[in-house]
Amino acid sequence: MKVSNLEFISEHKTYLSRVLQKQKMVEAARPLPMAAINRLKEDLALEWTYNSNGIEGNTLSIAETRVVLEEGITIGGKSLREHFEVINHHRAIDYLESLANENYELRSIDLLNLHAIVMKNIQDDFAGRIRTGTVRIVGANFTPPNPALVSDLIDELVDYINKNPQELDSVSLVTVFHHRLVWIHPFFDGNGRTARLAMNLLLQKFGFPPAIILKNDRKKYISALNQANNGDYTKLNLMMIQAVERSLNIYLNIIPGQYHNFEPISNIVEEPEVVYGAEYLSLLARTGKINAHKEGKNWVTTKQEILNYQLKKKHL
């Protein structure tokens, strides 16, 4: 396989450079405080499980997800499937992290194993098995390939990722991988969760913390995937960079001397020194022009980041 249109990479070159610099800062600070790291990993695993399942329609809140994972309690009024989706996803993260290291090479069997864990006790007959029939995806602008082609398409994708013949940067390579696996749609069910798990297997191989696509960005995420189906990876690549930066910001905040007071843009615009409105600053955040990330529905940044941006614009 080959990506024919690579213009999306130059589109976000400056933004990606900032993210890669943050990755270097995290690496330079290692070893990080072990207690803080363990707690952070637990929190990210919880968020990851809640958001990835939520994208697919799971109705458990993040608080209910925590109760299921930490206390093993079933939530009244929620289906058994929803409980298994939480438990299975968390176990799939453990499996993923047992594989991830800088020398890891992607294998088809690992994708099947991730899917088998995701679908355990939900669709045992199909868990970890490539689909044998055609499927349709509501809301998508494409029809997944014929099942007879799926096995070869997966092997082709795995080979492309491991060889990286077009020499893509790591985040762009993971963007292409994520879209392509969703497009192949190798399973009857559980494709989205498996693709997001596998994308993080690769990100961790490349030295990044897990990146989380937020439930609140579901519509934007589906739109980005649909654009990628037409050969335009710009929007999906932007979402991937944003998700990576959010996790890096969280890691940077546990490094002594690196704390940044991130707060909602709506709060910062109330400060008398801030001359820009919330709508403009949110646009800067969405396009990666300021150091910001999303928490739920809100873009958060620091007051100092806004003041620095204002000063830079003043001297242009």
C-alpha positions in Angstrom: 0.0 0.0 0.0 1.0 3.6 -0.4 -0.5 6.9 0.7 -0.9 9.1 -2.4 -1.6 12.4 -0.7 0.9 13.5 2.0 0.1 17.2 2.1 -1.5 16.7 5.5 1.9 16.3 7.0 3.1 19.8 6.1 -0.2 21.2 7.2 0.6 20.5 10.8 4.4 20.6 10.7 4.7 23.4 13.3 2.2 21.9 15.6 3.8 18.5 15.4 7.2 20.0 16.2 5.9 21.4 19.5 4.5 18.0 20.4 7.7 16.3 19.6 9.6 18.8 21.8 7.2 17.9 24.6 8.0 14.2 24.1 11.7 15.0 24.5 11.0 16.9 27.7 9.2 13.9 29.2 12.0 11.6 28.1 14.6 13.9 29.6 12.9 13.9 32.9 12.9 10.2 33.3 12.8 8.4 35.7 9.6 10.1 36.7 8.2 9.8 40.2 7.0 6.2 40.4 3.9 6.8 42.6 2.8 9.6 40.3 3.3 7.5 37.2 1.3 4.6 38.5 -1.6 6.8 39.5 -1.4 8.6 36.1 -1.5 5.3 34.2 -4.5 4.2 36.2 -6.3 7.5 35.5 -5.5 7.4 31.8 -6.6 3.8 31.5 -9.9 4.8 33.1 -10.4 7.7 30.7 -9.3 5.7 27.7 -11.8 2.9 28.6 -14.6 5.3 29.3 -14.1 7.4 26.1 -13.4 4.5 23.7 -16.5 2.6 24.8 -18.6 5.8 24.9 -17.7 6.5 21.2 -19.3 3.1 20.4 -22.5 3.8 22.5 -21.7 2.5 26.0 -23.8 4.6 28.4 -21.8 4.0 31.6 -20.5 7.3 33.1 -16.9 7.7 34.0 -17.8 7.4 37.6 -19.7 4.2 36.9 -16.8 2.9 34.8 -14.5 3.4 37.7 -16.8 1.5 40.1 -17.0 -1.4 37.7 -13.2 -1.6 37.4 -12.2 -0.9 41.0 -14.9 -2.5 42.9 -16.4 -5.1 40.5 -19.9 -3.9 41.2 -22.6 -4.0 38.5 -24.5 -0.9 37.8 -28.3 -1.1 38.0 -30.1 -0.4 34.7 -27.0 -1.0 32.6 -26.7 -4.0 30.3 -24.3 -6.9 30.9 -22.7 -6.2 27.6 -21.8 -2.7 28.8 -20.1 -4.1 31.9 -18.1 -6.6 29.8 -17.1 -3.8 27.4 -15.5 -1.9 30.4 -13.8 -5.0 31.9 -12.5 -6.3 28.5 -11.2 -2.9 27.4 -9.2 -2.6 30.6 -7.7 -6.1 30.2 -6.9 -5.3 26.5 -4.8 -2.3 27.8 -2.9 -4.6 30.1 -2.2 -6.9 27.1 -1.2 -4.0 24.9 1.3 -2.7 27.6 2.9 -6.1 27.9 3.8 -5.8 24.2 4.8 -2.2 23.8 8.5 -1.4 23.7 10.7 0.5 21.2 11.8 -2.8 19.5 8.2 -4.0 19.0 7.1 -4.9 15.4 3.4 -5.0 14.6 2.0 -8.4 14.0 -1.4 -9.5 12.7 -1.8 -11.9 15.6 -1.6 -9.0 18.0 -4.5 -7.3 16.4 -6.5 -10.5 16.5 -5.6 -11.0 20.2 -6.7 -7.5 21.1 -10.0 -8.1 19.4 -10.4 -11.4 21.2 -10.0 -9.7 24.5 -12.3 -6.8 23.6 -15.2 -9.1 22.5 -14.8 -11.8 25.2 -18.2 -12.8 26.7 -19.9 -10.5 24.2 -19.5 -12.3 20.9 -17.3 -15.3 21.7 -18.0 -17.0 18.3 -16.4 -14.0 16.5 -13.9 -12.8 19.0 -10.4 -12.7 17.5 -11.6 -13.9 14.1 -11.7 -12.1 10.8 -15.2 -11.5 9.5 -16.5 -14.0 6.9 -19.3 -11.8 5.6 -20.0 -8.3 4.3 -20.8 -5.4 6.6 -22.3 -2.0 6.3 -21.5 1.0 8.6 -24.2 3.5 9.4 -23.0 7.0 8.9 -19.9 6.1 6.9 -19.2 7.1 3.3 -17.7 3.8 2.2 -18.4 0.1 2.1 -15.7 -2.1 3.8 -13.9 -4.5 1.5 -15.0 -8.0 0.6 -14.2 -10.4 3.4 -12.1 -12.5 1.1 -9.6 -9.6 0.8 -9.4 -8.8 4.5 -6.6 -11.1 5.6 -4.3 -9.9 2.8 -5.2 -6.2 3.5 -4.2 -6.6 7.1 -0.9 -8.3 6.2 -0.3 -5.4 3.7 -1.0 -2.8 6.4 1.3 -4.5 8.9 4.1 -4.7 6.4 3.6 -1.0 5.6 3.7 0.1 9.2 6.8 -2.0 10.0 8.8 -0.8 7.0 7.4 2.7 6.8 8.4 3.0 3.1 7.3 6.6 2.8 9.3 7.6 5.9 6.4 9.2 7.6 6.9 10.7 11.1 5.6 8.5 13.9 2.3 10.4 14.5 1.4 10.5 10.8 2.2 6.9 10.4 -0.1 6.0 13.3 -2.8 8.2 11.8 -2.6 6.3 8.5 -2.6 3.0 10.4 -5.7 3.9 12.4 -7.7 5.0 9.4 -6.6 2.0 7.3 -7.6 -0.5 10.0 -11.0 1.1 10.5 -11.4 1.1 6.7 -10.5 -2.6 6.3 -13.0 -3.3 9.1 -11.7 -6.7 9.8 -14.3 -7.8 12.3 -18.1 -8.0 12.5 -18.0 -5.8 15.7 -15.4 -4.1 17.9 -13.4 -2.6 15.1 -13.3 0.9 16.6 -12.2 -0.1 20.0 -9.6 -2.5 18.5 -8.2 0.2 16.2 -7.9 2.7 19.0 -6.1 0.2 21.2 -3.8 -0.8 18.3 -3.0 2.8 17.5 -1.8 3.3 21.1 0.3 0.1 20.9 2.2 1.9 18.1 2.3 5.3 19.9 3.8 3.7 23.0 6.3 1.8 20.8 7.3 5.3 19.5 7.7 6.6 23.1 4.4 8.5 23.5 1.9 8.1 26.3 -1.5 6.7 25.3 -3.6 9.1 23.3 -7.4 9.3 23.9 -10.0 10.2 21.4 -12.7 11.9 23.5 -16.3 10.7 23.5 -17.4 14.4 23.2 -15.5 14.5 19.9 -17.3 11.5 18.4 -19.0 13.5 15.5 -15.7 15.2 14.6 -13.9 11.9 14.8 -16.4 10.2 12.4 -16.1 13.2 10.1 -12.3 12.9 10.1 -12.5 9.2 9.3 -14.9 9.9 6.4 -12.5 12.6 5.0 -9.7 10.0 5.3 -11.8 7.6 3.3 -11.6 10.2 0.5 -7.8 10.4 0.8 -7.6 13.5 3.0 -5.9 12.8 6.4 -5.7 16.4 7.5 -8.5 16.4 10.0 -7.7 12.9 11.4 -4.0 13.8 11.7 -4.9 17.0 13.6 -7.1 14.9 16.0 -4.2 12.5 16.6 -1.7 15.3 17.3 -4.2 16.9 19.7 -4.8 13.6 21.6 -1.0 13.0 21.9 -0.4 16.6 23.1 -3.1 16.3 25.7 -1.5 13.2 27.2 2.0 14.8 27.1 0.7 17.8 28.9 -0.7 15.6 31.6 2.7 13.8 31.9 4.6 17.1 31.9 2.5 18.3 34.8 3.9 15.6 37.1 7.5 16.7 36.4 8.9 18.8 39.3 9.2 22.4 38.1 7.0 21.8 35.0 3.6 22.5 36.4 1.2 24.5 34.2 -2.1 25.8 35.5 -4.4 24.7 32.7 -7.9 26.2 32.9 -10.8 26.7 30.6 -10.5 29.4 28.0 -13.8 30.8 29.2 -12.2 31.6 32.5 -9.0 33.1 31.1 -10.9 35.6 28.9 -12.3 37.2 32.1 -8.7 38.3 33.0 -8.3 42.0 32.3 -4.9 41.5 30.5 -6.5 39.2 27.9 -7.6 41.0 24.8 -9.0 38.2 22.7 -12.4 36.6 23.0 -13.2 33.0 23.8 -14.3 32.2 20.2 -11.0 33.3 18.7 -8.9 31.6 21.4 -10.8 28.4 20.9 -10.1 28.6 17.2 -6.4 28.9 18.0 -6.6 25.9 20.3 -8.5 23.8 17.7 -5.9 24.5 15.1 -2.9 23.9 17.3 -1.6 27.5 17.3 -1.5 27.7 21.1 -0.5 25.2 23.7 -3.9 23.9 24.7 -5.8 20.6 25.0 -9.4 19.5 25.4 -11.0 18.3 28.7 -14.5 17.1 28.1 -16.2 19.8 26.0 -13.8 22.6 27.1 -10.5 23.8 25.6 -8.0 24.5 28.4 -4.8 26.5 28.3 -2.8 28.7 30.6 -3.1 32.5 31.1 0.7 32.8 30.4 0.3 31.0 27.0 -2.3 33.6 25.9 -0.2 36.5 27.1 2.8 35.1 25.2 0.7 34.8 22.1 -0.6 38.4 22.5 3.0 39.6 22.9 4.2 37.7 19.8 1.3 39.1 17.7 2.1 42.7 18.9 5.6 42.5 17.6 4.7 41.1 14.2 
